[in-house]
Amino acid sequence: QLSRLNISVLLLHMLITLLFVQIPVFLVDLNWPLADHWQAYLIVLTVSVIGLIGFMALAKTYKNAVLQICVACLAVVFTLMIFSQQSIVYLLVLICLFFTCFNYLEADFPAMVSNIAPAGKKCSAMGIYASFQFFGAFIGGVFSGTISELLGIQWVFVLASILCSIWLLLIRGLDATQKLKRYTLKTTTQTTSLALQQ
């Protein structure tokens, strides 16, 4: 379970870096001046936060379904980017959908790692998780720049959509872990928090 989460966060940060290398190019090509790109990012941030709230509410009942929906939506975003970036509205809708899903997964994965990791090894598990996260950002930038230079930008999104499809298979059954219930035990010397299986 932890290995699948580590690979998941690697892919997630690989994809966001891969996309961020290309977004400024698209906006400039669509006659959006570089100095005004903050306006696009503000729109994306606002919409994605609203979408995140909706996903979080839905996840209370359908957690695993929301997880798979988010990854499936990422695959859809990159597939649609293969075909056209001829409209500002079209591009912003896709980026908003990407960041809505990204924000949910970015918040959910660390919580899952913390729940799954054995007691006494949570810090080690989070450290390994963080290493995969930053390595994903590194290889995302390298792949995005290299592939777009050698094969063209469209192939960057082909690679991303294929990875998302594989990722969707990887996370099937990821919620199969036993849920934990936390108790706080107060003693005369210290307060200890324990995670006990129901």
C-alpha positions as CSV (number, residue, x, y, z in Angstrom):
1,Q,0.0,0.0,0.0
2,L,2.8,2.4,0.9
3,S,4.7,1.6,-2.3
4,R,1.6,2.4,-4.4
5,L,1.1,5.7,-2.5
6,N,4.8,6.6,-3.1
7,I,4.5,5.9,-6.8
8,S,1.2,7.8,-6.9
9,V,2.8,11.0,-5.4
10,L,5.7,10.7,-7.8
11,L,3.3,10.6,-10.7
12,L,1.2,13.4,-9.3
13,H,4.2,15.8,-9.0
14,M,5.7,14.6,-12.3
15,L,2.4,15.6,-14.0
16,I,2.1,19.0,-12.4
17,T,5.7,19.9,-13.3
18,L,5.2,18.5,-16.8
19,L,2.1,20.7,-17.2
20,F,3.7,23.8,-15.7
21,V,6.5,23.7,-18.2
22,Q,3.9,24.0,-21.0
23,I,1.2,26.4,-19.6
24,P,3.2,29.6,-20.0
25,V,4.0,28.6,-23.6
26,F,0.3,28.0,-24.4
27,L,-0.8,31.3,-22.7
28,V,1.8,33.3,-24.7
29,D,0.7,31.6,-27.9
30,L,-2.9,32.6,-27.2
31,N,-1.8,36.2,-26.8
32,W,-1.9,36.4,-23.0
33,P,1.2,38.5,-22.0
34,L,3.6,36.9,-19.7
35,A,3.3,39.7,-17.2
36,D,-0.4,39.0,-16.9
37,H,-0.2,35.2,-16.3
38,W,-1.0,35.7,-12.6
39,Q,-4.6,36.5,-13.6
40,A,-4.9,33.0,-15.2
41,Y,-3.4,31.4,-12.1
42,L,-5.8,33.4,-9.8
43,I,-8.8,32.1,-11.8
44,V,-7.5,28.6,-11.6
45,L,-6.8,28.8,-7.9
46,T,-10.2,30.1,-7.1
47,V,-12.1,27.6,-9.2
48,S,-10.0,24.6,-8.0
49,V,-10.5,25.5,-4.3
50,I,-14.3,25.5,-4.8
51,G,-14.0,22.2,-6.6
52,L,-11.8,20.8,-3.8
53,I,-14.5,21.6,-1.3
54,G,-17.0,19.6,-3.4
55,F,-14.6,16.6,-3.7
56,M,-14.0,16.6,0.1
57,A,-17.7,16.6,0.8
58,L,-18.2,13.7,-1.6
59,A,-15.2,11.8,-0.2
60,K,-16.9,11.5,3.2
61,T,-19.2,8.9,1.6
62,Y,-17.3,7.7,-1.5
63,K,-13.7,8.1,-0.7
64,N,-12.2,5.5,-3.0
65,A,-14.5,6.5,-5.9
66,V,-13.4,10.1,-5.6
67,L,-9.8,9.0,-5.6
68,Q,-10.3,7.1,-8.9
69,I,-12.4,9.9,-10.4
70,C,-9.6,12.4,-9.8
71,V,-7.0,10.2,-11.5
72,A,-9.5,9.5,-14.4
73,C,-10.1,13.3,-14.8
74,L,-6.3,13.9,-15.0
75,A,-6.2,11.3,-17.8
76,V,-9.1,13.2,-19.6
77,V,-7.4,16.5,-19.2
78,F,-4.1,15.4,-20.8
79,T,-6.0,13.5,-23.6
80,L,-8.0,16.7,-24.4
81,M,-4.8,18.7,-24.4
82,I,-3.4,16.5,-27.2
83,F,-5.9,17.8,-29.7
84,S,-6.3,21.5,-29.1
85,Q,-5.2,24.5,-27.2
86,Q,-6.8,27.1,-29.5
87,S,-9.0,28.8,-27.0
88,I,-8.3,30.6,-23.7
89,V,-11.5,29.3,-22.2
90,Y,-10.8,25.8,-23.3
91,L,-7.4,25.8,-21.8
92,L,-8.5,27.4,-18.5
93,V,-11.3,24.8,-18.1
94,L,-8.8,22.0,-18.5
95,I,-6.3,23.6,-16.1
96,C,-9.0,24.2,-13.5
97,L,-10.1,20.6,-13.7
98,F,-6.4,19.5,-13.4
99,F,-5.8,21.6,-10.3
100,T,-9.1,20.6,-8.6
101,C,-8.1,17.0,-8.8
102,F,-4.4,17.7,-8.0
103,N,-5.4,19.6,-4.8
104,Y,-7.6,16.8,-3.6
105,L,-4.9,14.1,-4.2
106,E,-2.2,16.3,-2.7
107,A,-4.2,16.6,0.5
108,D,-5.4,13.0,0.6
109,F,-2.2,11.0,-0.1
110,P,-0.2,12.1,3.0
111,A,-3.2,11.4,5.2
112,M,-3.4,7.9,3.7
113,V,0.4,7.3,4.3
114,S,0.0,8.4,7.9
115,N,-2.9,6.0,8.4
116,I,-1.3,3.0,6.7
117,A,2.3,3.3,8.1
118,P,2.9,1.1,11.2
119,A,3.2,2.8,14.5
120,G,6.8,3.9,15.2
121,K,7.6,4.1,11.5
122,K,5.3,6.9,10.4
123,C,8.2,9.4,10.2
124,S,10.3,7.1,8.0
125,A,7.3,6.5,5.8
126,M,6.6,10.2,5.4
127,G,10.3,10.8,4.6
128,I,10.3,8.3,1.8
129,Y,7.0,9.7,0.6
130,A,8.5,13.2,0.4
131,S,11.5,11.9,-1.5
132,F,9.3,10.3,-4.1
133,Q,7.3,13.6,-4.3
134,F,10.4,15.7,-5.1
135,F,11.9,13.2,-7.4
136,G,8.6,13.2,-9.4
137,A,8.8,17.0,-9.8
138,F,12.4,16.6,-11.1
139,I,11.6,14.0,-13.7
140,G,8.5,15.8,-14.7
141,G,10.5,18.9,-15.7
142,V,13.1,16.8,-17.5
143,F,10.6,14.7,-19.4
144,S,8.5,17.7,-20.4
145,G,11.4,19.7,-21.8
146,T,13.1,16.8,-23.5
147,I,10.1,15.2,-25.1
148,S,8.6,18.6,-26.3
149,E,12.0,19.5,-27.9
150,L,12.6,16.1,-29.6
151,L,9.1,15.0,-30.5
152,G,6.8,18.0,-30.0
153,I,4.5,19.2,-27.2
154,Q,1.6,16.8,-28.2
155,W,3.7,13.8,-27.3
156,V,4.2,15.2,-23.8
157,F,0.4,14.9,-23.3
158,V,0.3,11.5,-24.9
159,L,2.9,10.3,-22.3
160,A,0.9,12.0,-19.5
161,S,-2.4,10.4,-20.5
162,I,-0.8,6.9,-20.8
163,L,0.7,7.3,-17.3
164,C,-2.6,8.4,-15.8
165,S,-4.3,5.3,-17.3
166,I,-1.6,3.0,-15.8
167,W,-1.9,4.9,-12.5
168,L,-5.7,4.3,-12.5
169,L,-5.0,0.6,-12.4
170,L,-2.3,1.0,-9.7
171,I,-4.7,2.6,-7.2
172,R,-7.5,0.1,-7.5
173,G,-8.2,-1.3,-4.0
174,L,-6.0,1.3,-2.3
175,D,-8.7,1.9,0.3
176,A,-8.5,-1.7,1.4
177,T,-6.6,-0.9,4.5
178,Q,-8.3,-1.2,7.9
179,K,-9.6,2.0,9.3
180,L,-8.0,3.4,12.5
181,K,-9.7,5.0,15.4
182,R,-7.5,7.3,17.5
183,Y,-7.6,7.5,21.3
184,T,-5.8,10.0,23.6
185,L,-4.6,8.5,26.9
186,K,-3.8,10.9,29.7
187,T,-1.2,9.8,32.3
188,T,0.5,11.7,35.1
189,T,3.6,12.3,33.1
190,Q,2.6,12.8,29.5
191,T,-0.2,12.6,26.9
192,T,0.1,9.8,24.5
193,S,-1.8,9.4,21.2
194,L,-2.4,5.9,19.9
195,A,-3.9,4.6,16.7
196,L,-5.8,1.4,17.3
197,Q,-7.5,-0.9,14.8
198,Q,-11.3,-1.0,15.2
